[in-house]
Amino acid sequence: MRRPVVLRRQAVLAAAAVVIAVGVVALPTPQASAAVGSATGYATQNGGTTGGAGGQTVRATTGTAIHAALCGRTSSSTPITIEVSGTINHGNTSKVSGSSCNTAAGVIELKQISNVTIIGVGSAVFDQLGIHIRDSSNIIIQNVTVRNVKKSGSPTSNGGDAIGMESTVRNVWVDHVTLEASGGESEGYDGLFDMKDNTQYVTLSYSILRNSGRGGLVGSSESDLSNGFITYHHNLYENIDSRTPLLRGGVAHIYNNHYVSLHESGINSRAGARAKVENNYFRDSKDVLGTFYTNERGYWQVAGNVFDNVTWSSAGSENYPAGPNPTSNTTVSIPYSYRLDGASCVPDVVRQTVGANTGLKVSDGSCSPQTPPPTTPPPTTPPPTTPPPTTPPPTGGTNLSLGAGADGSSKASGTSYGNVRDGDLSTYWSPAGSTGTISIKWGSATRVSRVVIREPSGTQGSIGSWQLINNDNGAVLASGSGAGSITFSATAMSKINFRINSSSGTPRVGEFETYAS
């Protein structure tokens, strides 16, 4: 299909209207003996990644059943495909013993094994439970969600990593997964997709990584340089503080990813790492490429990227951003074939393809920006715009926040969480700094489809960019900027978060109103 797209850019592509063609292919439904589709990127090297193809297929609805399937094989290398459905959590994940496995309770343990596929059939959710790959090879993980894995607080799993690999891991393909948290390290979470201690030949494709302080790392320290040959393509990184990814040593190929709301830094190439970064789309983010938090510099080869409303810090000690006009400082040779979508197509392509339980669609690589035809003249005058209202519109229905609870990430002196649900615009909440989260919570799941954020009397325009988040599962319900009325698909939840990601000074929320319709 074709559709016009207007983009704001700071570099790479000239500011102009473009016409794009988006090619998306729906893969067949899961078959009985293998993952859907074939591995891509560096996972195709070193002999390739086929997972459990050719072996037995079993169904598992608990973590214990996953472990039992691994332990029931003839040997630790006997191919197996495990089809997972339902919710896997601490309550149904126990250690199982056997000569072909090495499992543990409270984590999905893929240790000292090979030739395994774990694929979600229907909805497969690993809730507060991480997947740990150690001393293993030829592993495929596809079509699953891993959420809210903690390293502190309760319960804990996998050191706080959604998917973590370490200690001589080879050939892993992770595809069409959703990895998400509900905060950063201070809330008990760590990385979404981590590799360390000699992990190589890994591909992450068509996946969502969101709502976390840390996207993922390659190498646990400046001396852990044995990792590399990693491909990241057609992924969505959204609402991440840093590490998208952090690279220490090794080689990475990063293409056709969509990055939205990276708050502190993005691709952090350091300690001699070399990254080929091409045809990605970065939007509403800061310091999306460079070497950060160290003097051990890394390198990058850049081509075809779009930087849309990206800000860059000044270079300084332990801070070496690649922008505002990124240029290559190395070259990286890629040993496998691949097709690039045009960077300006990436938001559309990624929106249609990524994540678990969304149809396992992939791009056919045919999307490319094209010059508008001569019969389509550019507009001679900008269309009229309607300025945003200075106050939120009037509301109807029952404000569900009245009588509910409230909490948040921090509060400035003299303010209170409860002030956002007292019906009084003369009182308000502010975070301790320029960003923070305020929440409304109920004793049971409550259906909400509209929120109104009101600034206190005499205050206007202090709230910048924000996200409205379902605290129960970390899903982003809406995003935008400024106060006002926010509508979204009706959702039942026990707690809703209004996360302020930027502001002009210290933001103030007078009322956080919630409505069923």
Stockholm file with secondary structure:
# STOCKHOLM 1.0

chainA/1-517         MRRPVVLRRQAVLAAAAVVIAVGVVALPTPQASAAVGSATGYATQNGGTTGGAGGQTVRATTGTAIHAALCGRTSSSTPITIEVSGTINHGNTSKVSGSSCNTAAGVIELKQISNVTIIGVGSAVFDQLGIHIRDSSNIIIQNVTVRNVKKSGSPTSNGGDAIGMESTVRNVWVDHVTLEASGGESEGYDGLFDMKDNTQYVTLSYSILRNSGRGGLVGSSESDLSNGFITYHHNLYENIDSRTPLLRGGVAHIYNNHYVSLHESGINSRAGARAKVENNYFRDSKDVLGTFYTNERGYWQVAGNVFDNVTWSSAGSENYPAGPNPTSNTTVSIPYSYRLDGASCVPDVVRQTVGANTGLKVSDGSCSPQTPPPTTPPPTTPPPTTPPPTTPPPTGGTNLSLGAGADGSSKASGTSYGNVRDGDLSTYWSPAGSTGTISIKWGSATRVSRVVIREPSGTQGSIGSWQLINNDNGAVLASGSGAGSITFSATAMSKINFRINSSSGTPRVGEFETYAS
#=GR chainA/1-517 SS CEEEECCCCSSSSCSCCEEEECCEEECCCCCSSSCSSCCCGGGGSTTCCCTTTTSEEEEESSHHHHHHHHHTSSSTTSCEEEEEEEEECGGGCCCCCCTTCCCCTTSEEEESCEEEEEEEEEEEEEESCCEEEESCEEEEEESCEEECCBSSSSSCCGGGCSEEEESSEEEEEEESCEEEEEECGGGTBCBSEEEESSEEEEEEESCEEEEEEECCEECSSTTCCCCEEEEEESCEEEEEEECSSEEESSEEEEESCEEEEESSCSEEEETTCEEEEESCEEEEEECCEEEESSSSBCEEEEESCEEEEEECCCCBTTEEECCSSCCCSSCCCCCSCCCCCCGGGHHHHHHHHCSTTSCCEEECSCCCEECCCTTSCCCSSCCCCCCCCSSCCCCCSCCTTTTSEEEESCCCTTCCGGGGGSSCTTCCBCCSSSCEEEEEEEEEEEEEEEEEEECCTTCCSCBCEEEEEETTTCCEEEEEESSEEEEEEEEEEEEEEEEECCBSSSCCBSEEEEECC
#=GC SS_cons         CEEEECCCCSSSSCSCCEEEECCEEECCCCCSSSCSSCCCGGGGSTTCCCTTTTSEEEEESSHHHHHHHHHTSSSTTSCEEEEEEEEECGGGCCCCCCTTCCCCTTSEEEESCEEEEEEEEEEEEEESCCEEEESCEEEEEESCEEECCBSSSSSCCGGGCSEEEESSEEEEEEESCEEEEEECGGGTBCBSEEEESSEEEEEEESCEEEEEEECCEECSSTTCCCCEEEEEESCEEEEEEECSSEEESSEEEEESCEEEEESSCSEEEETTCEEEEESCEEEEEECCEEEESSSSBCEEEEESCEEEEEECCCCBTTEEECCSSCCCSSCCCCCSCCCCCCGGGHHHHHHHHCSTTSCCEEECSCCCEECCCTTSCCCSSCCCCCCCCSSCCCCCSCCTTTTSEEEESCCCTTCCGGGGGSSCTTCCBCCSSSCEEEEEEEEEEEEEEEEEEECCTTCCSCBCEEEEEETTTCCEEEEEESSEEEEEEEEEEEEEEEEECCBSSSCCBSEEEEECC
//
